[in-house]
Amino acid sequence: MSADAAEKETADKMAARGLKGVVAADSKICDVDGDIGKLIYRGYDIDDLAVNSTFEEVAYLLFQGELPSKEQLADFSATLAKHRAIEPELMAFLKGMPRNTPPMTALRSAVSVSAHYDPLAEDSSPQANFEKSIRMTAEMGSLVAAIRRIRDGQEPIQPKPELSHAANFMYMLNGKVPSADAEKAMDLILILHAEHGLNASTFAARVIAATLSDMHSAITGAIGALKGPLHGGANTEVLKTLMEVGSVDRVASYVEETRAKKGKFMGFGHAVYKVEDPRAKHLKELSRRLGIETGEPKWYDMSIKMEECVKAAINKNCNVDFYSASLQHYMGIPGDLFTAVFAASRIVGWCAHVIEQISDNKIIRPSSNYIGPAERKYPA
Ligand code: ACO
C-alpha cells in the first residue's frame, strides 16, 4: 500500500471524537446554523416564534410540520388539557420515592413508569406516536410540578383546564395562577427550549427509537442524556456558580481562578454555535427585566459580568443555559429543578424526532476503531 493510501486508511479509521461534524440524519424539523447563530423550527426563525407564538402553537408546528389553524389549535390545546392530570397510580409512585431523589432522576423514572399506564405504550404506529407525543407533552409539566411539591412536603396541585400550558405549569408548581407577565416568561422559556436538532438527548432518543423500541423508552433515555451537566444539567450548575460567587465584585477573581485551574465555565461554549446562541438574548432580556421587577438585580448583574469576563478569558459565548439560570431563579423556581423545566419543553423536540426517525427508519449503529491489544492466546 502506498504511503498516501495508508495515511488515508488511517484517517478514515480514526474516530470522529464526539461525532463532531458527522451528519447522522436528514431532518425536516429544525435547522441550527452555528456560524451565524440562527435557529429555525420547521422554517420559522426562533426570534419570530419567540415574539409571536405560544408554546402550544410551537408544539403543534414541531409535531405536524405546519402552524395550526385556529380550530386545530383549539383542538390541540383541549387535548393537552385532557391529558394534563397524572394517573393516580403514577402519582402514588411519585409519592413513594425517597424525598431526596434528584428531580431529573425522579422525572426519568416517572416517564418510564407512565408507560405502564399508557394503553398505546407498545404501539408505534404514526397515529399512536402522535397521540403519545401530546400526552407526554401534557404530562411532563405536571410531573415536574408534582415532583417539586412532593419533594417539598406539599400536596400536588390538579391542573386547571382553562389555563394555557405555561400558566398551568406555574400554577401546579406554585399553587398560584401566574400574572400575565410571568405566564409569558414561562411560555418563552418553553418555546426556546422546545427543539434543537441533533443534540445529545435527541440523538439518544433517535438511537433508541431506531431499534424499533417504544416512545417511552426513547424519552426515558433522552431525559438521562439531558441530565448531564455538559448538556441540560448546565443550568443548575450555573445557579450554583452564581450562588458560590455571591457578588458582582467577586466575579472577575472567580473567572481568573477557574481559568488557572483549567475549570469549566458552566453555561458557556457550544458544540455548534461559534457565535452567540440565538436563544440567549431573549432569556437575558427577561432576566434583566425580572431583576428590576423583583428588586434583586444582583443575579442579572453578576451574569452580565461573568459573560464579559469569560468571553475575555476563553473567548466562549454563553449558551441557552446561562441566562436561563438567573431567569428561573427570579421566577421562584428552585435551582435543582431547572433541567426538569428544560425537559418539560424539550419533550416536544424529542417526540418530533422519534416520529421522524420511525417514519424512515434505519438502525443507528456506528463503528468503533479498535485500539486494544492485538489478538493473543488464552494463557495455558
Ligand atoms: N469552559 C471552559 N473551557 C471550555 C468551555 C467552557 N464552558 N467550553 C469549551 N471549552 C474549551 C475546553 O478546553 C474544550 O475542550 P474539552 O471539551 O476537552 O474540555 C475546548 O474548549 C473545545 O471545546 P469546543 O470544541 O468549543 O466545544 P465542545 O463541542 O467540545 O463542547 C460543550 C461543547 C460541552 C457545550 C462545552 O462548551 C462545555 O463543556 N460547556 C460547559 C457546559 C455547558 O454549558 N453545557 C450546555 C451546552 S448547551 C446545551 O446542551 C443545552
Boltz pocket constraint, residues with backbone or C-beta under 6 A from the ligand:
constraints:
  - pocket:
      binder: B
      contacts: [[A, 199], [A, 229], [A, 230], [A, 231], [A, 232], [A, 234], [A, 263], [A, 264], [A, 265], [A, 266], [A, 267], [A, 268], [A, 269], [A, 270], [A, 271], [A, 272], [A, 314], [A, 316], [A, 319], [A, 320], [A, 321]]
      max_distance: 6.0
